[in-house]
Amino acid sequence: MSVIQVGLVDTKGDLDPEFVSSVAQALNIQVTRDLPQFWNVTATVMYLPNAKKIPPGVWPVRLVPKLPPGEGGVHMDKHNQPYSLVIATPGDTTWSIDASHETIEMLVDPYGNRLQSSRAIAISGNGVKDVPGEFNYLVEACDPCEDNAFAYSISGIAVSDFITPHYYDPVVTPGTRYSFTGAIKGPRQMLKGGYISYVDLSTDEWKQILWVNPGPPVYNDLGPAQPGQSLRVWVDSKVSAIKKKAKRKPNKALMASCQKHRAKLEVIARQRATHFVA
């Protein structure tokens, strides 16, 4: 199996290069250690120091100050190869979660059209419940658990939780993980701050269940999919305005812990370097 190479690149050159490099290293651990435990993915992540040089075969995750209007994070270049856009600004380190999110989703479903059939669901209070029928779910590996509250740390870098293939199982089984961190406790569960996109096979209409605003989950009718366009690109364009209005709250406890961890690693790194000074 060939190895997919992902490159993290600062398009404006105004981010701390050491932090960008540290994020790339953490994402590399995530996609080589955590992701392959559940998804059939073989990939590496590297730091690309020059935005004007993208090596052949590398799928870039481009760090940008803002996204084009009405667009989400996933894109295709003119040769139909995937790349991602992630908003990153100087002085803010929370973008590492979004970079993790986009990297994982790009690797699990590079072309944004992967569907998985499973039991139908409906809103039930602050959550969802199984109902008769079948839906085809768009496999968006981080969306059901995308809120910052469910992120975790790798080497002092905050990264996104992600679902496992068992997320689409028919029923709960003991000892099964439905998301990497275990925050999702059963198939088709959605956590506060997340959403699920699916096509109702009885009507051939696309819908979402969103829990991105204060209050209980709500439905979002998307209508028929646009032909000739990646489903994930189309879905992201439909939900981007809603997500912007419901900006995620930072996970202050996690970010403070990550900052302390990185400070400790800085001390360790400087100490280790003295071992090799002639």
Buried (B, 14 or more C-beta within 10 A) or exposed (E): EEEBBBBBBBBEEEBEEEBBBBBBBBBBBBBBEBBEEBBEBEBBBBBBBEBEEBEEEBBBBBBBEEBEEEEBBBBBEEEEBBBBBBBBBEEEBBBBBBBBBBBBBBBBBBBBBBBBEBBBBEBEEEBBEBEEEEBBBBBBBBBBBBBBBBBBBBBBBBBBBBBBBBBBBEEEEEEBBBBBBEBBEBBBBBBBBBBBBBBBEEEEBBBBBBBBEEEEBBEBEBEEBBEEBBBBBBBBBBBBEBBEEEEBEBBEEBBEBBEEBBEEEEEEEEEEEEEEEE
